């Protein structure tokens, strides 16, 4: 159930960011759900491979190259989903950075909410 909630929340953020960033567009909420699901799958299967292949440059840049890896994941998602368009690398980088920040804040808020309510 938590996974479905996270997908819906991510889809909402994808729509919100597409309204804020001029270089990102999403046709519909259904498209944003597909984007959220595909991003989750790409982060599970492709991201570790990209990190492995780019490990030397990631170490050399003290981890900052991971931002490039995140942008590449967004660009891969852009290529695979019709109705989701990112206008270039810099918009993909900004989109991935903002999406990560928003997801991190929501994750921290949900952890705080879970810790205040004892399990049943």
ABEGO torsion letter per residue (X at the ends): XAAAAAAAAAAAAAAAAAAABAABBBABAAAAAAAAAAAAAAAAAAAAAAAAAAAAAAAAAGGAAAAAAAAAAAAAAAAABBGBBBAEAAAAAAAAAAAAAAAAAAAAAAAAAAAABBBX
